[in-house]
Amino acid sequence: MKRAPEEIIRVKVIDPPAVTIDRFRRVNAILDEIHYNYTRSNKETRFVNLCTVIGRCGICGQPLYSTANGRIHADGSKGVGFYACKSHHPRSKGRLTKCGSAWVKRETLDELMIAFCQQKLTDPEFLTTLIQCSLAKSSEIIVPFPDRTRQNAIDALRRREKKNLEMAEADLITVAEARARQVAIHLEIEKVQASMECNVHRPGASLNVVDLVTKVVRGALAFRRQSDRLQMKLTIETMFSEVFFRLREQSIVAFKFSAELLGKLGSGLPTDIINLDTPFSLMRKIPEGEKHCHGCRKTLFLTDFNKSQSRCRDCQKQGRELRKARPLTL
């Protein structure tokens, strides 16, 4: 999980360190270069899933998984992919109870995510109203928990201080070394305590909603201009940490801003889940006696479908003809 710079606590575990800082940076630079070269050489054949990492099931909250059949096309890409809740994924069979979600085509959910960013996140009035309503609800029901992460860091530093005194009493280190270590430990404790005081939520504090809306709108406008799917995915991850989908209804019901975005704007901003009053969906309400075809994406009468089939008869016929025309490979 990405954290804001002021939330990162740096504590030396080994003093002196096992490797020098320069060597550590060189190794990480080599690893980054390997990752970059791999992504650059495979981006033409590998399909980038926009809704993984940040996607969550709107029913049970489990992550969304992407899966595709094993068929490889001539251009190196795989067959039709699907998004599914983790509880429905084959790897979770027997370990998680299936929720009431469903499987959705990968391209369908990606189009929903793109439309949400381009239509809703570029509307400052919509975002301002949505965030203010969410803050009003959160201030009534949310009670902040104590910051256990920073408190645990302080406890660890106190234990180091005690061990330092024991080593000095046993003559394992000199008095000068013990004093130097004690001063360094006290400085670390003061830093952690200062970060705890800066992040205390004070009731009635003014929230910088305008700056947040400005950042989101700018990110959405940059997203609208992008055509490379990898860049689009990176932009989505800088704006959101979680987006909740109702797969059966093919809609977005809630989202959560990323810690990276909120960290740039300071403390006191909303980090809880923001629920949409009306779920965002590209599907129109289907009249009774009609059905949506997953092939041609048209709304047709039930008489145009075979029983329990998601594709109309014409789409099924076209699929059979394509399979017959496909050359056999030995």
N, C-alpha and C positions, 0 to 999 in steps of 0.2 A: 504494500500500500504506500502510495506517495505521501510524504509529509511536508509541511511547510518548514522553511529553514529554522524558524525559532522553536519548532517542536523537536528538532533533532538534538539529542544529548550525546556528546562525545566523551567517552570515558576510556582512558588507557587501560587495557587489560594486561599487557605485558610491558614492563619497563626495565630495560630497553626493549623496543619492538623486535620481533623475529627477523624482519626485513626492513631495509631502509625505506623512507618515504619515496625517494626517487625511483627505486626498483619497483615498488608497489605501483606507482603511476605509470611506469613503462609497461609493466605487464598488463594493466588495465587498458592502456592505449592499444596494445596489440590485440587484446580480446575485442575491443570495440571495432577495430579495423576488420577483423575476421567476420564479425557479425554484419558490418556494413557491406562487405564484399559479398557475403552469402545472400543478403537481402536484395542487393542490386542485381546479382546474377540470376535470381529466381523470381523476381517480381513479375516477369512477363508470363510465367507459367503458373505461379502460385496465386490462388484466389484469396484476396484479403477480406476477412469477415469483419464487417463494421460493428456487429453487435456482440462479439465476444469480449471478454475481459470486463466490460462495464455492464453487460446485459444481465438482468435478474428476472426470475419468474415473478409475475405479479400476484401469484396465489400463495406459494410457499417460500419465496425469497431465495431459492437456490440459484446458482449461476446457470447461464444458458450455455449449452454445448453445441458445437457445430459438427456435423457428420455428413459424409458423402459416400456413395457406393464406390467400389474399387475399380470401375471402368475408367480407363485412361484414353482420352481422345487424341487425335493426331497432333494437336497443338500442345499437348502435354498437360492439359487441364483435366480435372475429374468431372464426373457426371453431376447431376442435380444434387445440390446440398440442402440440408435441412437444419433448422434450429430446434432444439428441444431442451426442456428443463432437465437439470441433472438427475432428478428422480425418474425420468423416462429414458435416460441414456442406457444403452446396453451394459456399460461398465458398472452401473449402479444397481443392476438387477439383483434382487435378494438382499440388498443392503439398505435401500431407502424405499419408503412407501410412496407409491406414485400419487401425485396430486392430480387435480382436475384439469391440467394443462393439455396441450396437444403439440403435434409436430407441424412446423410451418416452413414453407420454402425459404431458402436463404435469400433469394433475390427479393421476395415479398417483404420480409422484415427489414432488409437493407433499404429498400425504397421508402418504407415507413420512417426509418431513422433519418434519412436524407430530407424527406418532406418536413419532418418536425423541426429540424435545424433550420431549414430555409424559410419556413412559413411562420413558425411560432417564436423562434429565438431572435428573429430580426425585428420583432414588434416590441419597442420599449414600453409602451403602455400596458401591454399584456403581461410582460415580465414584472413590471413594478407592482401591479395589482396582485399578481400571483404571489410574489415574495412577501409583500406586506401582509396579506391574508395568512400566509403560512407562519410568519413571525408572531402575529396576534394569537394564533392557535397554540403555537409552541410555548409562548410565555405563560399561558394559563395551565398547561399540563406537564411541562418538562421541568424536573428538578435536577440540577447538575450534580453529577457524581464527583467524589473527590478524585484528584489527579493521582492515580496510583503509580503511573509510570515514573513521574518525577520523584515521588516519594520513595519508590523502590531504589532509584538512583542515589538519593540522599542516604538511605540506609546502607547501601553498599559502600559509599564513601566513608561513612562512620565506622564500618567494620575495617576498612583499610587503615583508618587512623588508629584504631585500637591495635591492629596487628603491627603497625609501624612502631608504636610505643613498646610493644612486647619484644620486638626485634632489637630495639635500642637497649632495653633492660638486659637482654641476654647477650649483649655485646656482639651481635651479628652485624650491626652497622654502626658507624660512628655517630656521635652526637650531631655533628654538622649535617650529615646526610639525613638523619631523622628530622631535624628542624626544616631542612629544605623540602622534604617530602610532606611534612605537616603543613607548611605554608601553601604548597601546591594543592593539597587536598582541600584546605579551607577556601581557596579561590574557586575550586570546582563547585563546592557546596554553595557558595554565594551566587555563582552563575545560575545554578539550578533553581535556587530559591527566588532569584530575580525573575526568571522565566515563569515560575509559578504565579508570582504576583501580577505579571503582565497579562496572563491569560485568565485571570479571575473574571467571571461574568458579573457585572454590576447591574442590578435591575434598573431599568429606565435609561440605560446608556444609549446614546444615539447610534444607530446602525447605518453604515455607509451603503445604503441600497443603491444610490445613484451610480456610484463608481462600479458596483457589482453589475448592474444592468449594462453600463457602458462597455465593460470588459466582455460580457456575454454577447452583446450585439456585434461588437467588433470581431469576435471569434466566429460568429455565425456568418457574417458577411465575407470573411476570409474563406470559410468553408464553402460558401456558394460559388466562389471563383475557382475552387480547386477541382481538378479532373482526375488526378492520380489518387487511387483508392488508399494507398498507404499513407499519403499526406492527410487524406480525409479522416482516416482512423486516428492518426496522431492528434489532429485537431479536436476530435470528439473526446479523446482521453484527457486532453488538457482542460476541457470544460466540465466533464462529468466524471464522477467516481462510480456511480451506479445509475442505471436506467431500468425501470420496472415495466415489463411487457405482459399483457394478457394475450397469450399466443392464440387461444381459441377465438377470441374476438379480433385479433390482429390490431391491437391498440397499445398506446403508451399511457400509463396511469399515474406514474410518479417518477421523480428523478432526484439525484443528490449531486450538488456541485462538488468538484474535485478539491482536494486539499491544496493542490498547487495553485488553483485560481484564487481560492480564499486567502491563501498565505500571502499573496501579493498585495492584498487590500487591508491587511491588519486584522486584529481580533474583533470579536463581537459580531461577526457576520453569521448567517444561518448555515449550519452544517448538518441539520437534520433533513429528513426526507420531505420534499415538497410535493404534495399531492395535487393533481389536476382536478379541478371541479368537474370538467367534462373530459373523459378519456379521448385522446387524439387518435383518430383512425382514418384510413383512406377508404374504408368500405362503407358503402351506403346501405341503408336498411333495405333488406330484400323483402319484397311483398310476399304474401302467403301464396303458395302454389308455384313459386319460382325458386331457382337455385343458381348459385354462382359457380361457373365452370373454372376449374383451376388450370385449364389448358389455354383457351382463348380469352379467359378472363371476362366473359360476357355473362350477363344475367339472363337465363333462359327458363322456359317452362319445364316442369318436372318430366313432362312427356318426352323431352329431348335427351333424357339421361336413362341409362340402364340402372337397374336397382343397385343402390348403395355404391354407385360410382361417382367419383369427384370430377370426372371429365365427361363432356357431352359425347354423343355418338360420333359427330363429325371429327372431333379431336382424337377419339380412339381409332377411327378409321385411318386418319392421317398417320398416326403412330404405327399402325400395322403396316401401312405401305412403306414407310421409311425403314422399318426393320427388314422388310422383304428386299428392298433395294440395296441394303447395306452389303458390301462384299464380304464373303467368308474369309476368315484368316486362320491359317493352320499353324 
